[in-house]
Amino acid sequence: MEAAPAKPTLKTTMLTGIRTQLRVLGALVMREMITRYGRENVGFSVAHS
């Protein structure tokens, strides 16, 4: 018989959720930058000037 997988703790569940939220936020920021400044690398550097 196989052992049952360990139940995730609140800490690991919370860290996974925070990590997911950060990835979503990063994707939204990238989408906004591409929408606003275009796909050329020059557009991103102009945004920071």
Secondary structure as UniProt FT lines:
FT   HELIX           10..37
FT   HELIX           41..48
//
